[in-house]
């Protein structure tokens, strides 16, 4: 068992086990009190979560600079008096995400009865109750479970060592990549998040084997104790505090040269030309009446999905950034579209994948329709909608 989460609460006393048992059994979890009466275990989905309570704060509370989380969460951790410690066997169960999911379900139940803040010890992250509810209820987003750190390891134009924290709770080593520049960070972040997601679901590539991305770029994952032998000019003190073993992302020849690997990810961050954005907005607004009418006429079993795009604000590192996000239309309430986000925001988790949102019709700047998972091209969609236009 490995202690993965610590739930800090205001009270110095644990919730009585007699009050907890019906809560968890109602949620189809087997509730097993510890023999010493100081904790309990839960069994569900073929995994076990062990929980114990004490009044000793986690070591991380001594240096909040190591943790990410809101200022309110950090302050709460400092004044907390009681601590639930949750342990799992990383990577156990039908897939690696299941023990983590069951531990978080347990945390949510506890937070319903005692105000608290959750510390992810593997990722050095703090979550308030709203975070935990969204993590449990919405689609899996690896950004809830890992932190990425960028450290200047050498001099020059590509000095950065970027690595993850948090994969240990999925039974995996964390990932690292070397020789990146500032302009590579967003692309590297997207690539690492995609790779971490595959690994969290037990679908990551094997070590020391050449693999290709969907764009055709090839790379290997090599244990860090082997891959770092080829690093030149990186002082050993760079790795102080990072003594755990990583998987290094290298070229098929074992070199720390990943410029070509990240090229397709850089292209995703190229801004859409303003002329294209404005043309899409005008087209969307002109087609909106027919689009809306066809949505209302959609048959119950008809394999059509209606999508709209709009701008959403995110706030990475305190800055305001606008992102175009697609949502699947679930309902139309007068002049407001009610939908579910198809993908989360790129820069932050403020807008999470599958979150329900509302958008005013006037803010819609693009439309799309898919049939059986395939997005219709412009001509196909226009042909579908033309029948809805009044004669």
Short mmCIF file of the C-alpha atoms (twelve columns), coordinates in Angstrom:
data_MODEL
# 
_entry.id   MODEL 
# 
loop_
_atom_site.group_PDB 
_atom_site.id 
_atom_site.type_symbol 
_atom_site.label_atom_id 
_atom_site.label_alt_id 
_atom_site.label_comp_id 
_atom_site.label_asym_id 
_atom_site.label_seq_id 
_atom_site.Cartn_x 
_atom_site.Cartn_y 
_atom_site.Cartn_z 
_atom_site.pdbx_PDB_model_num 
ATOM 1   C CA . UNK A 1   0.000   0.000  0.000   1 
ATOM 2   C CA . UNK A 2   1.154   3.529  -0.752  1 
ATOM 3   C CA . UNK A 3   -0.163  6.685  0.885   1 
ATOM 4   C CA . UNK A 4   -1.368  8.795  -2.022  1 
ATOM 5   C CA . UNK A 5   -3.849  11.315 -0.592  1 
ATOM 6   C CA . UNK A 6   -4.179  13.251 2.648   1 
ATOM 7   C CA . UNK A 7   -7.516  14.904 3.435   1 
ATOM 8   C CA . UNK A 8   -6.958  17.774 5.891   1 
ATOM 9   C CA . UNK A 9   -10.009 18.792 7.948   1 
ATOM 10  C CA . UNK A 10  -10.684 21.485 10.556  1 
ATOM 11  C CA . UNK A 11  -11.758 19.089 13.301  1 
ATOM 12  C CA . UNK A 12  -9.188  17.248 15.389  1 
ATOM 13  C CA . UNK A 13  -11.599 14.309 15.679  1 
ATOM 14  C CA . UNK A 14  -12.529 11.744 13.049  1 
ATOM 15  C CA . UNK A 15  -16.097 11.211 11.909  1 
ATOM 16  C CA . UNK A 16  -17.493 8.265  13.959  1 
ATOM 17  C CA . UNK A 17  -17.235 5.004  12.011  1 
ATOM 18  C CA . UNK A 18  -20.882 4.300  12.738  1 
ATOM 19  C CA . UNK A 19  -21.853 7.378  10.727  1 
ATOM 20  C CA . UNK A 20  -19.558 6.484  7.838   1 
ATOM 21  C CA . UNK A 21  -20.586 2.846  7.324   1 
ATOM 22  C CA . UNK A 22  -24.074 3.504  5.830   1 
ATOM 23  C CA . UNK A 23  -22.657 6.237  3.552   1 
ATOM 24  C CA . UNK A 24  -20.198 3.919  1.877   1 
ATOM 25  C CA . UNK A 25  -22.377 0.813  1.840   1 
ATOM 26  C CA . UNK A 26  -25.090 2.862  0.111   1 
ATOM 27  C CA . UNK A 27  -22.482 3.602  -2.581  1 
ATOM 28  C CA . UNK A 28  -21.823 -0.132 -3.028  1 
ATOM 29  C CA . UNK A 29  -18.508 -0.090 -1.170  1 
ATOM 30  C CA . UNK A 30  -17.587 -2.763 1.369   1 
ATOM 31  C CA . UNK A 31  -16.813 -0.974 4.648   1 
ATOM 32  C CA . UNK A 32  -14.280 -2.739 6.889   1 
ATOM 33  C CA . UNK A 33  -13.376 -1.060 10.243  1 
ATOM 34  C CA . UNK A 34  -9.742  -1.452 11.293  1 
ATOM 35  C CA . UNK A 35  -9.071  -3.746 14.234  1 
ATOM 36  C CA . UNK A 36  -7.688  -0.878 16.322  1 
ATOM 37  C CA . UNK A 37  -10.774 1.233  15.611  1 
ATOM 38  C CA . UNK A 38  -8.621  4.086  14.250  1 
ATOM 39  C CA . UNK A 39  -9.472  3.710  10.598  1 
ATOM 40  C CA . UNK A 40  -11.219 1.616  7.986   1 
ATOM 41  C CA . UNK A 41  -10.818 0.030  4.579   1 
ATOM 42  C CA . UNK A 42  -13.057 0.121  1.526   1 
ATOM 43  C CA . UNK A 43  -13.294 -2.519 -1.161  1 
ATOM 44  C CA . UNK A 44  -14.939 -1.875 -4.520  1 
ATOM 45  C CA . UNK A 45  -14.247 -2.503 -8.199  1 
ATOM 46  C CA . UNK A 46  -11.681 -5.132 -7.217  1 
ATOM 47  C CA . UNK A 47  -9.434  -2.669 -5.323  1 
ATOM 48  C CA . UNK A 48  -8.841  -1.744 -1.698  1 
ATOM 49  C CA . UNK A 49  -8.518  1.722  -0.169  1 
ATOM 50  C CA . UNK A 50  -7.144  1.946  3.361   1 
ATOM 51  C CA . UNK A 51  -7.933  5.034  5.469   1 
ATOM 52  C CA . UNK A 52  -6.471  6.052  8.806   1 
ATOM 53  C CA . UNK A 53  -6.863  9.220  10.850  1 
ATOM 54  C CA . UNK A 54  -4.329  11.157 12.930  1 
ATOM 55  C CA . UNK A 55  -3.432  14.671 13.997  1 
ATOM 56  C CA . UNK A 56  0.028   14.873 12.432  1 
ATOM 57  C CA . UNK A 57  0.175   17.211 9.468   1 
ATOM 58  C CA . UNK A 58  1.850   16.027 6.242   1 
ATOM 59  C CA . UNK A 59  5.455   17.051 5.680   1 
ATOM 60  C CA . UNK A 60  4.375   19.035 2.601   1 
ATOM 61  C CA . UNK A 61  2.555   21.541 4.838   1 
ATOM 62  C CA . UNK A 62  5.915   22.825 6.042   1 
ATOM 63  C CA . UNK A 63  6.794   24.261 2.614   1 
ATOM 64  C CA . UNK A 64  3.769   25.388 0.628   1 
ATOM 65  C CA . UNK A 65  6.049   26.530 -2.220  1 
ATOM 66  C CA . UNK A 66  6.192   22.874 -3.247  1 
ATOM 67  C CA . UNK A 67  2.418   22.679 -3.726  1 
ATOM 68  C CA . UNK A 68  0.058   23.982 -6.391  1 
ATOM 69  C CA . UNK A 69  -3.381  25.083 -5.289  1 
ATOM 70  C CA . UNK A 70  -5.382  28.151 -4.387  1 
ATOM 71  C CA . UNK A 71  -4.236  30.437 -1.596  1 
ATOM 72  C CA . UNK A 72  -7.385  29.506 0.339   1 
ATOM 73  C CA . UNK A 73  -6.499  25.804 0.102   1 
ATOM 74  C CA . UNK A 74  -2.955  26.455 1.295   1 
ATOM 75  C CA . UNK A 75  -4.203  28.466 4.247   1 
ATOM 76  C CA . UNK A 76  -6.688  25.727 5.133   1 
ATOM 77  C CA . UNK A 77  -3.921  23.108 5.099   1 
ATOM 78  C CA . UNK A 78  -1.889  25.224 7.516   1 
ATOM 79  C CA . UNK A 79  -4.670  25.504 10.093  1 
ATOM 80  C CA . UNK A 80  -6.112  21.975 9.734   1 
ATOM 81  C CA . UNK A 81  -6.193  19.832 12.882  1 
ATOM 82  C CA . UNK A 82  -7.128  16.379 11.579  1 
ATOM 83  C CA . UNK A 83  -5.858  14.288 8.672   1 
ATOM 84  C CA . UNK A 84  -7.323  11.312 6.839   1 
ATOM 85  C CA . UNK A 85  -4.559  9.365  5.089   1 
ATOM 86  C CA . UNK A 86  -5.623  7.260  2.110   1 
ATOM 87  C CA . UNK A 87  -3.471  4.441  0.773   1 
ATOM 88  C CA . UNK A 88  -3.868  2.254  -2.317  1 
ATOM 89  C CA . UNK A 89  -1.890  -0.322 -4.253  1 
ATOM 90  C CA . UNK A 90  -0.919  1.699  -7.368  1 
ATOM 91  C CA . UNK A 91  -1.821  -0.009 -10.608 1 
ATOM 92  C CA . UNK A 92  -4.041  -2.653 -9.018  1 
ATOM 93  C CA . UNK A 93  -7.513  -3.593 -10.202 1 
ATOM 94  C CA . UNK A 94  -8.842  -3.835 -13.755 1 
ATOM 95  C CA . UNK A 95  -6.828  -0.779 -14.852 1 
ATOM 96  C CA . UNK A 96  -4.488  1.737  -13.142 1 
ATOM 97  C CA . UNK A 97  -7.079  4.515  -12.859 1 
ATOM 98  C CA . UNK A 98  -9.488  2.454  -10.762 1 
ATOM 99  C CA . UNK A 99  -7.681  2.595  -7.356  1 
ATOM 100 C CA . UNK A 100 -7.268  6.358  -7.792  1 
ATOM 101 C CA . UNK A 101 -10.933 6.736  -8.709  1 
ATOM 102 C CA . UNK A 102 -12.088 4.728  -5.678  1 
ATOM 103 C CA . UNK A 103 -9.855  6.726  -3.334  1 
ATOM 104 C CA . UNK A 104 -11.336 9.953  -4.692  1 
ATOM 105 C CA . UNK A 105 -14.869 8.630  -4.292  1 
ATOM 106 C CA . UNK A 106 -14.008 7.983  -0.656  1 
ATOM 107 C CA . UNK A 107 -12.632 11.514 -0.260  1 
ATOM 108 C CA . UNK A 108 -15.806 13.001 -1.720  1 
ATOM 109 C CA . UNK A 109 -17.940 11.151 0.845   1 
ATOM 110 C CA . UNK A 110 -15.732 12.367 3.688   1 
ATOM 111 C CA . UNK A 111 -15.817 15.956 2.412   1 
ATOM 112 C CA . UNK A 112 -19.620 15.882 2.426   1 
ATOM 113 C CA . UNK A 113 -19.478 15.566 6.214   1 
ATOM 114 C CA . UNK A 114 -16.364 17.502 7.136   1 
ATOM 115 C CA . UNK A 115 -14.958 20.600 5.433   1 
ATOM 116 C CA . UNK A 116 -11.484 19.945 4.122   1 
ATOM 117 C CA . UNK A 117 -8.817  20.232 1.456   1 
ATOM 118 C CA . UNK A 118 -7.197  17.304 -0.357  1 
ATOM 119 C CA . UNK A 119 -3.444  16.901 -0.825  1 
ATOM 120 C CA . UNK A 120 -2.224  14.677 -3.669  1 
ATOM 121 C CA . UNK A 121 1.178   13.657 -2.324  1 
ATOM 122 C CA . UNK A 122 2.406   12.228 -5.625  1 
ATOM 123 C CA . UNK A 123 1.584   15.320 -7.718  1 
ATOM 124 C CA . UNK A 124 2.112   17.972 -4.997  1 
ATOM 125 C CA . UNK A 125 -1.381  19.357 -5.686  1 
ATOM 126 C CA . UNK A 126 -4.117  20.724 -3.429  1 
ATOM 127 C CA . UNK A 127 -7.802  20.299 -4.318  1 
ATOM 128 C CA . UNK A 128 -10.792 21.962 -2.678  1 
ATOM 129 C CA . UNK A 129 -14.199 20.288 -2.496  1 
ATOM 130 C CA . UNK A 130 -15.355 21.740 -5.841  1 
ATOM 131 C CA . UNK A 131 -12.269 20.236 -7.531  1 
ATOM 132 C CA . UNK A 132 -12.932 16.820 -6.023  1 
ATOM 133 C CA . UNK A 133 -16.589 16.833 -7.103  1 
ATOM 134 C CA . UNK A 134 -15.637 17.707 -10.689 1 
ATOM 135 C CA . UNK A 135 -12.806 15.167 -10.810 1 
ATOM 136 C CA . UNK A 136 -15.170 12.407 -9.656  1 
ATOM 137 C CA . UNK A 137 -18.162 13.378 -11.799 1 
ATOM 138 C CA . UNK A 138 -16.610 14.556 -15.088 1 
ATOM 139 C CA . UNK A 139 -14.507 12.762 -17.680 1 
ATOM 140 C CA . UNK A 140 -10.953 11.844 -16.730 1 
ATOM 141 C CA . UNK A 141 -8.484  14.710 -17.200 1 
ATOM 142 C CA . UNK A 142 -4.842  13.880 -16.518 1 
ATOM 143 C CA . UNK A 143 -4.185  17.494 -15.495 1 
ATOM 144 C CA . UNK A 144 -6.132  16.817 -12.291 1 
ATOM 145 C CA . UNK A 145 -3.615  14.140 -11.366 1 
ATOM 146 C CA . UNK A 146 -0.163  15.296 -12.489 1 
ATOM 147 C CA . UNK A 147 2.005   18.387 -12.299 1 
ATOM 148 C CA . UNK A 148 4.539   19.352 -14.942 1 
ATOM 149 C CA . UNK A 149 7.715   21.148 -13.872 1 
ATOM 150 C CA . UNK A 150 10.151  22.974 -16.125 1 
ATOM 151 C CA . UNK A 151 13.699  23.409 -14.788 1 
ATOM 152 C CA . UNK A 152 16.606  25.208 -16.471 1 
ATOM 153 C CA . UNK A 153 19.228  22.475 -16.567 1 
ATOM 154 C CA . UNK A 154 21.866  23.959 -18.907 1 
ATOM 155 C CA . UNK A 155 22.777  27.207 -20.683 1 
ATOM 156 C CA . UNK A 156 21.698  28.038 -24.222 1 
ATOM 157 C CA . UNK A 157 18.526  28.301 -26.289 1 
ATOM 158 C CA . UNK A 158 17.091  24.949 -25.180 1 
ATOM 159 C CA . UNK A 159 17.920  24.712 -21.472 1 
ATOM 160 C CA . UNK A 160 14.738  23.188 -20.066 1 
ATOM 161 C CA . UNK A 161 14.193  19.825 -18.421 1 
ATOM 162 C CA . UNK A 162 10.426  19.207 -18.275 1 
ATOM 163 C CA . UNK A 163 9.145   16.381 -16.107 1 
ATOM 164 C CA . UNK A 164 5.952   15.139 -14.491 1 
ATOM 165 C CA . UNK A 165 4.932   14.391 -10.912 1 
ATOM 166 C CA . UNK A 166 1.935   12.247 -10.053 1 
ATOM 167 C CA . UNK A 167 2.196   9.129  -12.239 1 
ATOM 168 C CA . UNK A 168 3.401   7.039  -9.306  1 
ATOM 169 C CA . UNK A 169 -0.187  6.611  -8.052  1 
ATOM 170 C CA . UNK A 170 -1.010  4.889  -11.359 1 
ATOM 171 C CA . UNK A 171 1.829   2.416  -10.853 1 
ATOM 172 C CA . UNK A 172 4.063   4.120  -13.415 1 
ATOM 173 C CA . UNK A 173 7.263   6.105  -13.449 1 
ATOM 174 C CA . UNK A 174 6.987   9.813  -14.168 1 
ATOM 175 C CA . UNK A 175 8.094   11.137 -17.574 1 
ATOM 176 C CA . UNK A 176 10.876  13.547 -18.501 1 
ATOM 177 C CA . UNK A 177 12.127  15.274 -21.624 1 
ATOM 178 C CA . UNK A 178 15.285  17.392 -22.066 1 
ATOM 179 C CA . UNK A 179 16.651  20.199 -24.230 1 
ATOM 180 C CA . UNK A 180 13.504  22.264 -24.670 1 
ATOM 181 C CA . UNK A 181 13.148  26.015 -25.170 1 
ATOM 182 C CA . UNK A 182 10.475  28.359 -23.865 1 
ATOM 183 C CA . UNK A 183 8.643   28.137 -27.201 1 
ATOM 184 C CA . UNK A 184 8.404   24.358 -26.788 1 
ATOM 185 C CA . UNK A 185 6.568   24.396 -23.454 1 
ATOM 186 C CA . UNK A 186 2.949   24.387 -24.646 1 
ATOM 187 C CA . UNK A 187 3.640   21.688 -27.231 1 
ATOM 188 C CA . UNK A 188 5.582   19.598 -24.714 1 
ATOM 189 C CA . UNK A 189 2.788   19.994 -22.175 1 
ATOM 190 C CA . UNK A 190 0.179   18.709 -24.617 1 
ATOM 191 C CA . UNK A 191 2.375   15.796 -25.692 1 
ATOM 192 C CA . UNK A 192 3.209   14.803 -22.102 1 
ATOM 193 C CA . UNK A 193 -0.418  15.024 -21.019 1 
ATOM 194 C CA . UNK A 194 -1.495  12.748 -23.877 1 
ATOM 195 C CA . UNK A 195 1.241   10.243 -23.090 1 
ATOM 196 C CA . UNK A 196 0.533   10.350 -19.337 1 
ATOM 197 C CA . UNK A 197 -3.154  9.720  -20.062 1 
ATOM 198 C CA . UNK A 198 -2.329  6.598  -22.079 1 
ATOM 199 C CA . UNK A 199 -0.087  5.352  -19.294 1 
ATOM 200 C CA . UNK A 200 -2.675  6.084  -16.594 1 
ATOM 201 C CA . UNK A 201 -5.068  3.771  -18.449 1 
ATOM 202 C CA . UNK A 202 -2.388  1.101  -18.841 1 
ATOM 203 C CA . UNK A 203 -2.012  1.763  -22.568 1 
ATOM 204 C CA . UNK A 204 1.419   3.402  -22.640 1 
ATOM 205 C CA . UNK A 205 4.217   2.207  -24.918 1 
ATOM 206 C CA . UNK A 206 6.711   -0.357 -23.578 1 
ATOM 207 C CA . UNK A 207 10.186  0.782  -22.582 1 
ATOM 208 C CA . UNK A 208 13.085  0.673  -25.056 1 
ATOM 209 C CA . UNK A 209 10.770  0.103  -28.017 1 
ATOM 210 C CA . UNK A 210 10.394  2.521  -30.914 1 
ATOM 211 C CA . UNK A 211 6.836   3.810  -31.228 1 
ATOM 212 C CA . UNK A 212 5.147   6.348  -33.482 1 
ATOM 213 C CA . UNK A 213 2.646   9.111  -32.761 1 
ATOM 214 C CA . UNK A 214 -0.534  9.487  -34.816 1 
ATOM 215 C CA . UNK A 215 1.406   12.070 -36.865 1 
ATOM 216 C CA . UNK A 216 4.193   9.601  -37.664 1 
ATOM 217 C CA . UNK A 217 6.932   10.968 -35.385 1 
ATOM 218 C CA . UNK A 218 8.882   8.263  -33.563 1 
ATOM 219 C CA . UNK A 219 10.355  8.117  -30.061 1 
ATOM 220 C CA . UNK A 220 11.284  5.747  -27.246 1 
ATOM 221 C CA . UNK A 221 10.773  5.644  -23.500 1 
ATOM 222 C CA . UNK A 222 14.001  4.683  -21.755 1 
ATOM 223 C CA . UNK A 223 14.571  4.336  -17.982 1 
ATOM 224 C CA . UNK A 224 16.241  7.519  -16.775 1 
ATOM 225 C CA . UNK A 225 19.200  5.688  -15.247 1 
ATOM 226 C CA . UNK A 226 20.081  4.596  -18.796 1 
ATOM 227 C CA . UNK A 227 18.994  7.634  -20.801 1 
ATOM 228 C CA . UNK A 228 20.769  10.247 -18.694 1 
ATOM 229 C CA . UNK A 229 24.121  8.711  -19.553 1 
ATOM 230 C CA . UNK A 230 23.865  10.538 -22.893 1 
ATOM 231 C CA . UNK A 231 23.193  13.913 -21.278 1 
ATOM 232 C CA . UNK A 232 26.042  16.360 -21.612 1 
ATOM 233 C CA . UNK A 233 26.611  19.435 -19.487 1 
ATOM 234 C CA . UNK A 234 23.785  18.860 -16.994 1 
ATOM 235 C CA . UNK A 235 25.140  19.218 -13.443 1 
ATOM 236 C CA . UNK A 236 24.140  16.473 -11.015 1 
ATOM 237 C CA . UNK A 237 22.704  18.975 -8.526  1 
ATOM 238 C CA . UNK A 238 19.923  19.634 -11.075 1 
ATOM 239 C CA . UNK A 239 18.333  16.380 -9.955  1 
ATOM 240 C CA . UNK A 240 18.427  17.069 -6.229  1 
ATOM 241 C CA . UNK A 241 14.960  16.505 -4.824  1 
ATOM 242 C CA . UNK A 242 14.105  14.373 -7.850  1 
ATOM 243 C CA . UNK A 243 15.805  11.153 -6.819  1 
ATOM 244 C CA . UNK A 244 12.934  8.944  -7.992  1 
ATOM 245 C CA . UNK A 245 13.327  7.111  -11.283 1 
ATOM 246 C CA . UNK A 246 11.778  8.524  -14.470 1 
ATOM 247 C CA . UNK A 247 11.118  7.405  -18.021 1 
ATOM 248 C CA . UNK A 248 13.053  9.610  -20.448 1 
ATOM 249 C CA . UNK A 249 11.596  10.487 -23.851 1 
ATOM 250 C CA . UNK A 250 14.341  10.164 -26.456 1 
ATOM 251 C CA . UNK A 251 14.780  9.668  -30.183 1 
ATOM 252 C CA . UNK A 252 14.853  6.112  -31.597 1 
ATOM 253 C CA . UNK A 253 18.654  6.381  -31.470 1 
ATOM 254 C CA . UNK A 254 18.560  7.246  -27.784 1 
ATOM 255 C CA . UNK A 255 19.398  10.912 -28.269 1 
ATOM 256 C CA . UNK A 256 17.785  13.767 -26.367 1 
ATOM 257 C CA . UNK A 257 16.616  15.485 -29.539 1 
ATOM 258 C CA . UNK A 258 12.837  15.863 -29.663 1 
ATOM 259 C CA . UNK A 259 12.316  18.916 -31.887 1 
ATOM 260 C CA . UNK A 260 10.635  16.960 -34.693 1 
ATOM 261 C CA . UNK A 261 8.550   14.957 -32.218 1 
ATOM 262 C CA . UNK A 262 6.855   18.125 -30.936 1 
ATOM 263 C CA . UNK A 263 6.278   19.765 -34.341 1 
ATOM 264 C CA . UNK A 264 2.616   18.674 -34.759 1 
ATOM 265 C CA . UNK A 265 1.849   19.862 -31.240 1 
ATOM 266 C CA . UNK A 266 3.342   23.296 -31.939 1 
ATOM 267 C CA . UNK A 267 1.078   23.574 -34.983 1 
ATOM 268 C CA . UNK A 268 -1.999  23.178 -32.773 1 
ATOM 269 C CA . UNK A 269 -1.133  26.452 -31.062 1 
ATOM 270 C CA . UNK A 270 -0.875  28.481 -34.259 1 
ATOM 271 C CA . UNK A 271 -3.688  31.070 -33.988 1 
ATOM 272 C CA . UNK A 272 -6.585  30.764 -36.402 1 
ATOM 273 C CA . UNK A 273 -6.353  33.624 -38.942 1 
ATOM 274 C CA . UNK A 274 -8.723  36.459 -38.067 1 
ATOM 275 C CA . UNK A 275 -10.233 36.341 -41.559 1 
ATOM 276 C CA . UNK A 276 -11.060 32.641 -41.100 1 
ATOM 277 C CA . UNK A 277 -12.554 33.263 -37.643 1 
ATOM 278 C CA . UNK A 278 -14.761 36.080 -38.911 1 
ATOM 279 C CA . UNK A 279 -15.886 34.064 -41.942 1 
ATOM 280 C CA . UNK A 280 -16.854 31.133 -39.721 1 
ATOM 281 C CA . UNK A 281 -18.758 33.445 -37.369 1 
ATOM 282 C CA . UNK A 282 -20.758 35.031 -40.197 1 
ATOM 283 C CA . UNK A 283 -21.532 31.624 -41.703 1 
ATOM 284 C CA . UNK A 284 -22.561 30.225 -38.307 1 
ATOM 285 C CA . UNK A 285 -24.904 33.096 -37.557 1 
ATOM 286 C CA . UNK A 286 -26.518 32.894 -41.003 1 
ATOM 287 C CA . UNK A 287 -27.051 29.124 -40.702 1 
ATOM 288 C CA . UNK A 288 -28.147 29.221 -37.072 1 
ATOM 289 C CA . UNK A 289 -31.949 29.263 -37.698 1 
ATOM 290 C CA . UNK A 290 -31.739 26.182 -39.948 1 
ATOM 291 C CA . UNK A 291 -29.243 24.500 -37.606 1 
ATOM 292 C CA . UNK A 292 -31.568 25.100 -34.649 1 
ATOM 293 C CA . UNK A 293 -34.617 23.862 -36.560 1 
ATOM 294 C CA . UNK A 294 -32.812 20.652 -37.601 1 
ATOM 295 C CA . UNK A 295 -31.734 20.080 -33.990 1 
ATOM 296 C CA . UNK A 296 -35.358 20.310 -32.843 1 
ATOM 297 C CA . UNK A 297 -36.384 17.836 -35.567 1 
ATOM 298 C CA . UNK A 298 -33.690 15.305 -34.700 1 
ATOM 299 C CA . UNK A 299 -35.095 11.818 -34.251 1 
ATOM 300 C CA . UNK A 300 -34.564 9.972  -30.994 1 
ATOM 301 C CA . UNK A 301 -32.357 7.311  -32.597 1 
ATOM 302 C CA . UNK A 302 -30.944 9.477  -35.387 1 
ATOM 303 C CA . UNK A 303 -27.112 9.271  -35.333 1 
ATOM 304 C CA . UNK A 304 -26.535 13.032 -35.568 1 
ATOM 305 C CA . UNK A 305 -24.524 15.133 -33.104 1 
ATOM 306 C CA . UNK A 306 -24.905 18.932 -33.181 1 
ATOM 307 C CA . UNK A 307 -21.864 20.996 -32.158 1 
ATOM 308 C CA . UNK A 308 -21.304 24.716 -31.683 1 
ATOM 309 C CA . UNK A 309 -18.141 26.681 -30.933 1 
ATOM 310 C CA . UNK A 310 -17.737 29.744 -28.735 1 
ATOM 311 C CA . UNK A 311 -15.051 31.695 -26.901 1 
ATOM 312 C CA . UNK A 312 -14.331 30.858 -23.258 1 
ATOM 313 C CA . UNK A 313 -12.017 32.733 -20.903 1 
ATOM 314 C CA . UNK A 314 -9.262  30.943 -18.993 1 
ATOM 315 C CA . UNK A 315 -6.709  32.397 -16.623 1 
ATOM 316 C CA . UNK A 316 -3.323  30.641 -16.851 1 
ATOM 317 C CA . UNK A 317 -0.883  32.116 -14.333 1 
ATOM 318 C CA . UNK A 318 -3.262  35.004 -13.641 1 
ATOM 319 C CA . UNK A 319 -3.517  36.091 -17.283 1 
ATOM 320 C CA . UNK A 320 -6.759  36.193 -19.268 1 
ATOM 321 C CA . UNK A 321 -6.737  34.016 -22.380 1 
ATOM 322 C CA . UNK A 322 -9.630  33.316 -24.734 1 
ATOM 323 C CA . UNK A 323 -10.021 29.822 -26.191 1 
ATOM 324 C CA . UNK A 324 -12.487 28.557 -28.768 1 
ATOM 325 C CA . UNK A 325 -14.147 25.433 -27.354 1 
ATOM 326 C CA . UNK A 326 -16.654 23.070 -28.942 1 
ATOM 327 C CA . UNK A 327 -19.721 21.851 -27.106 1 
ATOM 328 C CA . UNK A 328 -22.285 19.230 -27.991 1 
ATOM 329 C CA . UNK A 329 -25.768 20.752 -27.978 1 
ATOM 330 C CA . UNK A 330 -28.004 19.086 -25.401 1 
ATOM 331 C CA . UNK A 331 -30.875 21.603 -25.317 1 
ATOM 332 C CA . UNK A 332 -31.941 25.008 -26.593 1 
ATOM 333 C CA . UNK A 333 -33.574 27.336 -24.085 1 
ATOM 334 C CA . UNK A 334 -34.835 30.430 -25.896 1 
ATOM 335 C CA . UNK A 335 -31.630 32.230 -26.936 1 
ATOM 336 C CA . UNK A 336 -29.257 30.018 -24.937 1 
ATOM 337 C CA . UNK A 337 -27.535 26.798 -25.939 1 
ATOM 338 C CA . UNK A 338 -27.096 24.251 -23.163 1 
ATOM 339 C CA . UNK A 339 -24.339 21.788 -23.947 1 
ATOM 340 C CA . UNK A 340 -21.484 19.560 -22.860 1 
ATOM 341 C CA . UNK A 341 -17.881 20.482 -23.632 1 
ATOM 342 C CA . UNK A 342 -16.324 18.114 -26.148 1 
ATOM 343 C CA . UNK A 343 -12.790 18.984 -25.023 1 
ATOM 344 C CA . UNK A 344 -11.485 20.888 -22.045 1 
ATOM 345 C CA . UNK A 345 -9.549  24.130 -22.228 1 
ATOM 346 C CA . UNK A 346 -5.926  23.767 -23.265 1 
ATOM 347 C CA . UNK A 347 -4.305  26.140 -20.781 1 
ATOM 348 C CA . UNK A 348 -6.149  25.336 -17.528 1 
ATOM 349 C CA . UNK A 349 -8.805  23.007 -16.089 1 
ATOM 350 C CA . UNK A 350 -11.270 25.859 -15.535 1 
ATOM 351 C CA . UNK A 351 -13.383 24.442 -18.370 1 
ATOM 352 C CA . UNK A 352 -13.224 20.666 -18.171 1 
ATOM 353 C CA . UNK A 353 -14.138 18.099 -20.790 1 
ATOM 354 C CA . UNK A 354 -17.800 16.975 -20.400 1 
ATOM 355 C CA . UNK A 355 -18.668 19.960 -18.174 1 
ATOM 356 C CA . UNK A 356 -22.178 21.338 -18.798 1 
ATOM 357 C CA . UNK A 357 -22.144 24.957 -19.988 1 
ATOM 358 C CA . UNK A 358 -24.512 27.593 -21.368 1 
ATOM 359 C CA . UNK A 359 -23.733 29.876 -24.330 1 
ATOM 360 C CA . UNK A 360 -25.751 32.767 -25.745 1 
ATOM 361 C CA . UNK A 361 -26.653 32.246 -29.404 1 
ATOM 362 C CA . UNK A 362 -24.971 35.510 -30.373 1 
ATOM 363 C CA . UNK A 363 -21.614 34.191 -29.116 1 
ATOM 364 C CA . UNK A 364 -21.606 31.127 -31.387 1 
ATOM 365 C CA . UNK A 365 -18.813 31.449 -33.963 1 
ATOM 366 C CA . UNK A 366 -18.832 28.062 -35.722 1 
ATOM 367 C CA . UNK A 367 -21.172 25.128 -36.314 1 
ATOM 368 C CA . UNK A 368 -20.612 21.445 -37.010 1 
ATOM 369 C CA . UNK A 369 -22.681 18.280 -37.331 1 
ATOM 370 C CA . UNK A 370 -21.350 14.748 -37.092 1 
ATOM 371 C CA . UNK A 371 -23.025 11.548 -38.223 1 
ATOM 372 C CA . UNK A 372 -21.974 8.308  -36.527 1 
ATOM 373 C CA . UNK A 373 -18.778 9.940  -35.288 1 
ATOM 374 C CA . UNK A 374 -17.732 11.497 -38.617 1 
ATOM 375 C CA . UNK A 375 -17.866 15.278 -38.932 1 
ATOM 376 C CA . UNK A 376 -19.724 16.382 -42.060 1 
ATOM 377 C CA . UNK A 377 -17.811 18.653 -44.412 1 
ATOM 378 C CA . UNK A 378 -19.183 22.090 -45.295 1 
ATOM 379 C CA . UNK A 379 -21.081 20.924 -48.393 1 
ATOM 380 C CA . UNK A 380 -22.652 17.959 -46.594 1 
ATOM 381 C CA . UNK A 381 -23.797 20.108 -43.686 1 
ATOM 382 C CA . UNK A 382 -25.163 22.779 -46.002 1 
ATOM 383 C CA . UNK A 383 -27.151 20.133 -47.892 1 
ATOM 384 C CA . UNK A 384 -28.535 18.768 -44.617 1 
ATOM 385 C CA . UNK A 385 -29.638 22.204 -43.446 1 
ATOM 386 C CA . UNK A 386 -31.023 23.538 -46.714 1 
ATOM 387 C CA . UNK A 387 -34.309 21.694 -46.177 1 
ATOM 388 C CA . UNK A 388 -34.880 23.670 -42.973 1 
ATOM 389 C CA . UNK A 389 -34.758 27.046 -44.680 1 
ATOM 390 C CA . UNK A 390 -38.133 28.685 -45.312 1 
ATOM 391 C CA . UNK A 391 -39.160 28.896 -48.964 1 
# 
